[in-house]
Amino acid sequence: MRRAGVEGYAEGGRVRESLIDMEDRYADAPTIRPADEEYDRRLLERDPLMTPASRLGVAGVPVPRGGREMYPGNAVSPFEAAASLIPRPEDVQRGMLSAMAGIEIPEGGRVVQTTDTRSGYAIEMPDGRLIDPEGRQGRDVRDFAPTTRRSAVLPVGQDVDTGETSLAVPGALDLLPMAGVQGGPAQTLGAGRGRILAATGEARSGKPSGGGLREAIPVPEVEFAAPDRSPGTVIRHNPARGDSARFADFQARLDTEQNLLDDIISTAREGEDVGRKWYNTEATRQRFIDTLGEKEGNDAYIEFMYRIGAASPGNAVYPNIRQASYYFTEPAESRAARQAEFEETGKYPRPPEPYGSLTQQYQAVLNDLVDRGEFIGNVEPTRAPKPRGFANSLLGNPENIAADKHFMRFIGMASGDPRFLHGSAVISQELASEIAERFPEIARDNITRRKVKDATGKEVMQTNFNAARAVRQAGGAEGDLFQYIRNRPTVWDEVPRDNEYGAYERLALDIANRMGMTPAQLQASLWMGAAKRTGVRETSLDTFDNIFNRVVADRAAERGLTPEEVFSRFANRAQPLVVPGLLGAGAAAGLEGE
């Protein structure tokens, strides 16, 4: 008996066979080929999650060490290849289809045949939506095609010969992290790999988005990940002309240059002990609730995480908490006066010491958005993408990430692509002197100095270097200048372009799924694992909750109070968290920049 979701059909003169047809299509061993043995060996060596208990191959069953995923040699697409090997039990079958589609297929869902998807198949949901299980990652195919032609629509698990359903389709399964289809035909990172999450970073319709939020997708339990307490996933800009060329090339290289992917995964593994826990702020949330009560405490916790995101530009985590505590405890009349001055002069007043910052004007703008309830959802998708992603990650959102300067520096350094170099990098005078000594003509055209105000308002000299242009003038990636500066973190871009942020979130999702992480955990693990390469300060090399507790403890020691008393005053908005040892221009400026 054959079990299939669809019958074979003709397309362009060639007949595609049934979606699941193990006896007929795969009875002969020559039609099955093993996965790349070297890739499988490296995967098992580097990934401790790939154990007999947790490693799922495309068959949807545990694969013991030494076992290998198998692929149909004549498969048309990764989804088709994986689905072709699903065993008969309907719960495993539907669970695997769910993982490949990036969504859960509820009871009543079924596989249908369509000409509107690349694989030729779609998932029909109980409400009638047709979901593309491969390249479009959970979007309704009718957002992309004016019509949908279907045939042989049969419930999952129905016998295509008799039309009888021998087993009832069970309730929805919890999806598990999967290795996915490794090395199958037409395989690309970012299109077709087994997933536990839907695609992120753009409007679900695939059309240019106008900002706002959408409901966050449900996810299975991931070790050390906090519950999602965010208001939803921040919708990212969906560029009409697609992702940037430099990002598209970087992503394509991940499919062809194993060393590049290995570098990302191994770096995340180095930092995962802290990175997996970095964004879990449940202990801080409980502290607010214990002090203020369930509703008021939860509301205060969410607001404080918004303030953390809004005060994050230009700050390491330690002073970030200090800055956020100022805006969190600021009286309403002070906020009104601050906003009135901005409306009159176009500039916000400088906060009292020690709450100044090199980016205080930007921080004030973002905190004004928090005041108006517009920080997370009611702004354009290209506005403050990192601060909003940071706040949402602290609230447990399973899709948004903080693509901060250390994330971008790591991407640039790992890629070795000069297109990721900064066009106006702030560098030390020491590095500027070294470049000037070795490349005098290049330095003359591309290194400048100007006066800027530090965190206390004092004028200081800042050195800028147009690394991107300098390297182009000096022979590109093969030139001596690039080889000299490529391992200097400050010369790399620190902010994603408008047509990249959503793409980085999708990339983080792909790699995180391979590692059994959430995207935020991956970002934090890269942050920790690449700390020496990208210049993360030692004060930030701990989880957010631990750094926050240290700030409270430092304040308590300075004031002769208990940490509980300091936190209570802060939570009740009576006193911000001024941290001893951070007063003065030198200390404040020295901690800027993360």
Residue pairs with C-beta under 8 A, 6 or more apart in sequence:
1 23
1 159
1 161
1 162
2 18
2 21
2 23
2 24
2 159
2 160
2 161
3 20
3 21
3 22
3 88
3 93
3 157
3 158
3 159
3 160
4 18
4 19
4 20
4 21
4 154
4 160
5 18
5 19
5 20
5 83
5 110
5 111
5 112
5 121
5 154
5 156
5 158
6 18
6 19
6 111
6 112
6 113
6 121
6 151
6 152
6 153
6 154
6 160
7 18
7 113
7 151
7 152
7 160
8 15
8 16
8 17
8 18
9 15
9 16
9 113
9 120
9 151
9 152
11 115
11 120
16 76
16 80
16 120
17 24
17 25
18 24
18 25
18 160
19 80
19 83
19 84
19 111
19 121
20 83
20 84
20 86
20 93
21 84
22 84
22 85
22 87
22 88
25 31
25 72
25 84
26 32
26 72
26 84
26 85
30 73
31 72
31 73
31 74
32 70
32 71
32 72
32 73
33 70
33 71
33 72
33 73
34 68
34 69
34 70
34 71
35 68
35 69
35 70
35 71
35 182
35 183
35 184
36 182
36 183
37 68
39 182
39 183
39 258
40 68
40 69
40 182
42 258
42 262
43 50
43 179
43 182
44 50
44 65
46 262
46 265
46 266
46 269
47 265
47 514
47 515
49 55
49 177
49 515
49 516
50 65
50 179
51 65
52 62
52 63
52 64
52 65
53 62
54 62
54 176
54 177
54 516
55 62
55 63
55 179
56 62
56 63
56 176
56 177
56 178
56 179
56 194
57 63
57 67
57 68
57 69
57 70
57 179
58 69
58 70
58 71
58 81
58 82
58 85
58 86
58 96
58 180
58 181
58 184
58 194
59 69
59 70
59 85
59 86
59 87
60 86
60 87
60 92
60 93
60 95
60 96
61 87
61 92
63 69
69 179
69 181
69 182
70 85
71 81
71 85
71 181
71 183
71 184
71 185
72 80
72 81
72 84
72 85
75 81
75 84
75 184
75 185
76 119
76 120
76 185
76 186
77 118
77 119
77 134
77 185
77 186
77 192
78 100
78 134
78 181
78 184
78 185
78 186
78 187
78 191
78 192
78 193
79 100
79 101
79 119
79 121
79 133
79 134
79 192
80 119
80 120
80 121
81 181
81 184
81 185
82 96
82 100
82 181
82 184
82 194
83 96
83 97
83 100
83 111
83 121
86 92
86 93
86 96
86 97
87 93
89 167
90 156
90 157
90 167
90 168
90 169
90 170
91 170
91 173
93 156
93 157
94 105
94 109
94 156
94 157
94 169
94 170
94 173
95 173
95 175
97 105
97 111
97 123
97 133
97 156
98 104
98 105
98 172
98 173
98 175
99 175
99 176
99 178
99 194
99 195
99 196
100 133
100 134
100 192
100 194
100 195
101 123
101 131
101 132
101 133
101 134
101 138
102 133
102 137
102 138
102 195
102 197
102 198
102 199
103 123
103 131
103 138
103 198
103 217
104 172
104 173
104 175
104 218
105 123
105 125
105 156
105 172
106 125
106 126
106 172
107 126
107 169
107 170
107 171
107 172
108 126
108 155
108 169
109 123
109 124
109 125
109 126
109 156
109 169
110 123
110 124
110 153
110 154
110 155
110 156
111 121
111 122
111 123
111 124
111 154
111 156
112 121
112 122
112 123
112 124
112 130
112 150
112 152
112 153
113 120
113 121
113 122
113 150
113 151
113 152
113 153
114 120
114 121
114 122
114 130
114 141
114 148
114 149
114 150
115 148
115 149
116 122
116 130
116 132
116 141
116 142
116 144
116 145
116 147
116 148
116 149
117 132
117 133
117 134
117 135
117 136
117 141
118 132
118 134
118 135
119 132
119 133
119 134
121 133
122 130
122 131
122 132
122 133
122 141
122 148
123 130
123 131
123 133
124 130
124 131
124 150
124 153
125 131
129 140
129 142
130 140
130 141
130 142
130 148
130 150
131 138
131 139
131 140
131 141
132 138
132 139
132 141
132 144
134 191
134 192
135 191
135 192
136 144
136 199
136 206
137 195
137 198
137 199
138 198
138 199
138 204
138 217
139 199
139 204
139 205
139 206
140 204
140 205
141 148
142 148
143 204
143 205
143 206
143 207
144 206
152 160
154 160
154 163
155 165
155 169
156 169
157 165
157 166
157 167
157 169
158 164
158 165
159 165
159 166
174 220
174 221
175 196
175 220
176 196
176 220
177 196
177 220
177 222
177 513
177 515
177 516
178 194
178 195
178 196
178 513
179 194
179 514
180 193
180 194
180 195
180 513
180 514
181 187
181 192
181 193
181 194
184 192
186 192
187 193
187 255
188 251
188 252
188 255
189 251
189 254
189 255
189 261
189 507
189 510
189 511
190 251
190 506
190 507
190 510
193 510
193 513
193 514
194 513
195 509
195 510
195 513
196 219
196 220
196 513
197 217
197 219
197 398
197 399
197 509
197 513
197 518
197 519
198 217
198 399
199 506
199 509
200 233
200 236
200 399
200 400
200 502
200 505
200 506
200 509
200 519
201 236
201 399
201 501
201 502
201 503
201 504
201 505
201 506
202 209
202 235
202 236
202 237
202 238
202 502
203 209
203 214
203 235
203 238
204 214
206 238
207 238
208 237
208 238
208 239
208 240
209 235
209 236
209 237
209 238
209 381
210 380
210 381
211 235
211 377
211 378
211 379
211 380
211 381
211 383
212 235
212 377
212 378
213 231
213 232
213 233
213 234
213 235
213 376
213 377
214 232
214 233
214 235
215 232
215 233
216 228
216 230
216 232
216 233
216 397
216 398
216 399
217 233
217 398
217 399
219 225
219 228
219 398
219 518
222 516
222 517
222 518
222 521
223 276
223 516
224 276
224 277
224 280
224 521
225 276
225 279
225 280
225 396
225 398
225 517
225 518
225 520
225 521
226 279
226 280
226 281
226 282
226 396
227 282
227 396
228 395
228 396
228 397
228 398
229 285
229 298
229 302
229 395
229 396
230 376
230 392
230 395
230 396
230 397
230 400
231 376
231 377
232 376
232 377
232 397
233 392
233 397
233 398
233 399
233 400
234 376
234 377
234 381
234 385
234 388
234 389
234 392
234 397
234 400
235 381
236 381
236 385
236 501
236 502
236 505
237 380
237 381
237 382
237 385
237 498
237 499
237 501
237 502
238 381
238 502
239 498
239 499
241 499
242 248
242 499
243 251
243 499
243 500
243 503
244 497
244 499
244 500
244 503
245 419
246 417
246 419
246 420
247 499
247 500
247 503
247 504
249 417
250 411
250 415
250 417
251 503
251 507
253 260
253 415
254 260
254 261
254 264
260 414
260 415
261 511
263 414
264 414
264 511
264 526
265 511
265 514
265 515
266 529
267 410
267 414
267 525
267 526
267 529
267 530
268 275
268 511
268 515
268 517
268 522
268 525
268 526
268 529
269 515
269 525
269 529
270 525
270 528
270 529
271 524
271 525
271 526
271 527
271 528
271 529
271 530
271 531
272 515
272 517
272 521
272 525
272 528
272 529
273 528
274 524
274 525
274 528
274 541
274 542
274 543
275 521
275 522
275 523
275 524
275 525
275 526
275 527
275 528
275 529
276 517
276 521
276 524
276 525
277 543
278 520
278 521
278 524
278 525
278 527
278 528
278 543
278 544
279 393
279 394
279 396
279 520
279 521
279 524
279 544
280 396
280 543
280 545
281 301
281 305
281 394
281 395
281 396
281 544
281 545
283 545
284 301
284 544
284 545
284 548
285 297
285 298
285 301
287 567
287 571
288 297
288 298
288 300
288 301
288 304
288 571
289 297
289 298
289 301
290 297
291 297
291 567
291 568
291 571
291 572
292 300
292 571
292 572
297 571
300 571
302 395
303 328
303 370
304 324
304 328
305 391
305 394
305 395
306 370
306 375
306 376
306 391
307 324
307 325
307 327
307 328
307 367
307 370
308 320
308 321
308 324
308 390
308 391
308 394
309 366
309 375
309 387
309 388
309 389
309 390
309 391
309 392
309 394
310 324
310 327
310 363
310 366
310 367
310 369
310 370
310 375
310 384
310 387
310 391
311 320
311 323
311 324
311 327
311 357
311 363
311 366
311 367
312 320
312 386
312 387
312 390
312 402
312 404
313 359
313 362
313 363
313 366
313 386
313 387
314 357
314 358
314 359
314 362
314 363
314 592
314 593
314 594
315 323
315 357
315 359
315 591
315 592
315 593
315 594
316 537
316 539
316 540
316 591
316 592
316 593
316 594
317 539
317 540
317 544
317 547
317 594
318 539
318 540
318 547
318 550
318 551
318 579
318 582
318 591
319 357
319 579
319 582
319 588
319 591
319 592
320 594
321 547
321 548
321 551
321 577
321 579
322 354
322 355
322 551
322 576
322 577
322 578
322 579
322 582
323 351
323 355
323 357
323 363
325 570
325 576
325 577
326 351
326 352
326 355
326 576
327 363
327 367
327 370
328 570
328 573
328 576
329 570
329 573
329 574
329 575
329 576
330 338
331 573
335 371
337 349
338 348
338 349
338 364
339 368
339 371
341 347
341 348
341 349
342 348
342 364
342 368
347 361
348 360
348 361
348 364
348 365
350 356
350 360
350 457
351 357
351 360
351 364
353 456
353 583
354 578
354 579
354 582
354 583
354 584
354 588
355 576
356 455
356 456
356 457
356 588
357 363
357 455
357 588
357 592
358 452
358 453
358 454
358 455
358 589
358 592
360 455
366 375
366 384
366 387
369 375
369 379
369 384
375 384
375 388
375 391
376 388
376 391
376 392
379 388
381 502
382 498
382 501
385 403
385 496
385 501
386 402
386 403
386 404
386 495
386 496
386 501
388 400
389 400
389 401
389 402
389 403
389 501
389 505
390 402
390 404
392 400
393 400
393 401
393 402
393 520
393 523
393 524
394 544
397 520
398 518
398 519
398 520
399 505
399 509
399 519
400 505
400 519
400 520
401 407
401 504
401 505
401 508
401 519
401 520
401 522
401 523
402 520
402 523
403 496
403 501
403 504
403 505
403 523
404 494
404 527
404 594
405 494
405 495
405 534
405 593
405 594
406 526
406 527
406 530
406 531
406 534
406 535
406 536
406 594
407 504
407 523
407 526
407 527
408 420
408 492
408 493
408 494
408 495
408 496
409 489
409 492
409 493
409 494
409 530
409 533
409 534
409 535
410 526
410 530
410 533
410 534
411 420
411 504
412 420
412 421
412 492
412 493
413 486
413 487
413 489
413 492
413 530
413 533
413 534
416 477
416 486
417 477
418 468
418 471
418 472
418 476
418 477
418 482
419 468
420 492
420 493
421 467
421 468
421 471
421 491
421 492
421 493
422 465
422 466
422 467
422 468
422 490
422 491
422 492
422 493
422 494
423 466
423 467
423 468
423 469
424 464
424 465
424 466
425 464
425 465
425 466
425 467
425 490
425 491
425 492
426 462
426 463
426 464
426 490
427 463
427 464
427 465
427 488
427 490
427 491
428 463
428 490
429 461
429 463
431 465
431 485
431 488
431 490
432 443
432 447
432 463
432 465
435 442
435 443
435 447
435 465
435 481
435 484
435 485
436 443
436 444
436 447
438 480
438 481
438 484
439 470
439 474
439 480
439 481
439 484
442 470
442 473
442 474
442 481
443 470
445 469
445 470
445 473
446 465
446 466
446 467
446 469
446 470
446 473
447 463
447 464
447 465
447 466
448 463
448 464
449 461
449 462
449 463
449 464
450 461
450 462
450 464
451 459
451 460
451 461
451 462
452 459
452 460
452 461
452 462
453 459
453 460
454 460
454 585
454 588
454 589
455 585
455 588
455 589
455 592
456 584
456 585
456 588
456 589
458 585
460 589
465 491
467 485
467 491
467 492
470 481
471 477
471 479
471 481
471 482
471 485
474 480
474 481
474 482
475 481
475 482
476 482
485 491
487 533
489 533
489 534
489 535
490 535
496 504
505 519
508 519
508 522
508 523
509 519
511 522
512 518
512 519
512 521
512 522
515 522
517 525
527 534
527 536
527 540
528 536
528 541
530 536
531 540
531 541
536 594
537 591
537 594
539 547
539 591
540 547
540 594
542 550
549 563
551 577
551 579
552 563
552 566
552 567
552 570
552 577
553 563
554 579
554 580
554 581
555 561
555 566
555 577
555 578
555 579
555 580
556 562
556 563
556 565
556 566
557 580
558 578
558 580
559 566
566 575
566 577
569 575
570 576
570 577
581 587
582 588
582 591
